[in-house]
Amino acid sequence: MTTTTVIPPQSTAPDARTPLIGVLALQGDVREHLAALAAAGAAARPVRRPEELAEVDALVVPGGESTTISKLAVLFGLMEPLRARVRAGMPVYGTCAGLIMLADRILDPRSGQETIGGIDMVVRRNAFGRQNESFEAAVEVTGVSGSPVEGVFIRAPWVESVGPGVEVLATHAGHVVAVRQGRALATSFHPELTGDHRVHALFVAMVRAAVAS
């Protein structure tokens, strides 16, 4: 029997229900996202099964290996429920491999690779290079006040093109690395690895607005 741990937020607004945000826990940096969401004022829990997905207000799709996440989502019976929830307006945030998973189209997919979709964009996998070419860079992100976000790019994708409904939030070296379309947010980089929780706070604010509407 598996158990689910709910990480409570460090602080909550007294006049608003604390949103419950799931982190897709099939592969990748799940623990780091759980901690970042808690620090940003949300309750957070891992999601591995359709019944767990049905209980959350929103979802984070973490970094990892997009092909593996895709295959495991199908194996665990999660792919179609994920697509249905995103189509129905569930807020969702994807980092790195999660950005690939939220793309409507992949420029260079592996054989049989599927995506959840939800953002009208074309992405290129491993666009910034392989593991040994990982790097950090300061990134100005629209909607995040203060100093630039320190972006951690690990085998990172970039966005080749976006549809008319997609807002570009950040670029690096001439390439799109953060986007938003409605209630869907995605970044090529990993803010959960830096201790700076402002991007997660932006997503929590999106979730609060969705829950309140």
HUBEL-V701879 format. One record per pair of residues at least 6 apart in sequence whose C-alpha atoms are under 8 Angstrom apart, sorted by the first residue. I is the first residue (numbers start at 1). J is the second residue. If there is no record, write none. Layout:
I	J
I	J
//
This chain:
4	45
4	46
5	45
5	46
6	43
6	44
6	45
7	34
7	35
7	38
7	43
7	44
7	45
8	38
8	42
8	43
8	44
9	37
9	38
9	39
9	40
9	41
9	42
9	43
9	44
10	38
10	39
10	40
10	41
11	39
11	41
12	18
12	41
12	42
16	208
18	41
18	42
18	43
18	208
19	42
19	43
19	57
19	58
19	204
19	207
19	208
19	211
20	42
20	43
20	44
20	45
20	56
20	57
20	58
21	37
21	42
21	43
21	44
21	45
21	56
21	57
21	58
21	59
21	60
22	44
22	45
22	46
22	47
22	53
22	56
22	57
22	58
22	59
22	60
23	30
23	33
23	34
23	44
23	45
23	46
23	47
23	59
23	60
23	61
23	62
24	30
24	46
24	47
24	48
24	59
24	60
24	61
24	62
25	46
25	47
25	48
26	48
26	69
26	72
26	73
27	62
27	64
27	65
27	68
27	69
28	62
28	63
28	64
28	65
29	62
29	63
29	64
30	46
30	62
32	192
32	193
33	60
33	62
33	192
34	44
34	45
34	46
36	192
36	195
36	197
36	200
37	43
37	44
37	197
37	200
37	201
37	204
38	44
39	197
40	197
40	198
40	200
40	201
40	204
41	201
41	204
42	204
47	53
48	76
48	78
49	76
49	77
49	78
50	77
50	78
50	81
53	81
53	82
57	90
57	91
57	207
57	211
58	90
58	91
58	92
58	207
59	90
59	91
59	92
59	93
60	92
60	93
60	94
60	95
60	98
61	92
61	93
61	94
61	95
61	97
61	98
61	99
61	101
62	94
62	95
62	96
62	97
62	98
63	94
63	95
63	96
63	97
63	98
63	190
64	96
64	97
64	98
65	97
66	97
66	98
66	100
66	101
67	110
67	113
67	114
70	79
70	101
70	113
70	114
70	115
71	113
71	114
73	79
74	80
79	116
82	116
83	116
83	117
83	118
86	92
86	117
86	118
87	118
89	183
90	183
91	183
91	184
91	185
91	206
91	207
91	210
92	183
92	184
92	185
93	99
93	184
93	185
93	186
93	203
94	100
94	101
94	102
94	185
94	186
94	187
95	186
95	187
95	188
95	189
95	190
96	153
96	154
96	156
96	157
96	186
96	187
96	188
96	189
96	190
97	156
97	157
97	188
98	186
99	157
99	186
99	187
99	188
100	106
100	115
100	123
100	125
100	157
101	114
101	115
101	116
101	117
102	115
102	116
102	117
102	118
102	119
102	186
103	115
103	116
103	117
103	118
103	119
103	120
103	121
103	122
103	123
104	115
104	116
104	117
104	118
104	119
104	120
104	121
104	122
105	115
105	117
105	120
105	121
105	122
105	123
106	122
106	123
106	124
106	125
107	122
107	123
107	124
107	125
108	124
108	125
109	125
118	184
119	166
119	180
119	181
119	184
120	162
120	163
120	165
120	166
120	181
121	159
121	160
121	161
121	162
121	163
121	166
122	159
122	160
122	161
122	162
123	157
123	158
123	159
123	160
123	161
124	157
124	158
124	159
124	160
125	156
125	157
125	158
126	155
126	156
126	157
126	158
127	155
127	156
127	157
127	158
128	134
128	153
128	155
128	156
128	157
128	158
129	155
129	156
130	154
130	155
131	154
131	155
133	154
133	155
134	152
134	153
134	154
134	155
134	156
135	152
135	153
135	154
136	150
136	151
136	152
136	153
137	150
137	151
137	152
137	153
138	148
138	149
138	150
138	151
139	148
139	149
139	150
139	151
139	170
139	171
139	172
140	147
140	148
140	149
140	170
140	171
141	148
141	149
141	169
141	170
141	178
142	169
142	170
143	169
143	202
144	198
144	199
144	202
149	191
149	196
150	191
150	194
150	196
151	189
151	190
151	191
152	189
152	190
152	191
152	193
152	194
153	188
153	189
153	190
154	189
154	190
156	188
156	189
157	177
157	188
158	175
158	176
158	177
158	188
159	175
159	176
159	177
160	175
160	176
165	181
166	179
166	180
166	181
166	182
167	179
167	180
167	181
168	176
168	178
168	179
168	180
169	177
169	178
169	179
169	180
170	176
170	177
170	178
170	179
171	177
171	178
177	187
177	188
177	189
178	185
178	186
178	187
178	188
179	185
179	186
179	187
180	186
183	206
183	207
183	210
185	203
191	197
191	199
191	200
192	200
//
